[in-house]
């Protein structure tokens, strides 16, 4: 293997495994989960359920 090919392989190993697209998908998913949780918290405040304390 030539030195150039070895250098190319070494550079590929240093690249992040998560692509920009994967990062954006994960961020969008986290935002949706956050929004759903906020809606649940708001609903609980507006319509408090029975106390879970015994």
Buried (B, 14 or more C-beta within 10 A) or exposed (E): EEEEEEEEEEEEEEEEEEEEEEEEEEEEEEEEEEEEEEEEEEEEEEEEEEEEEE
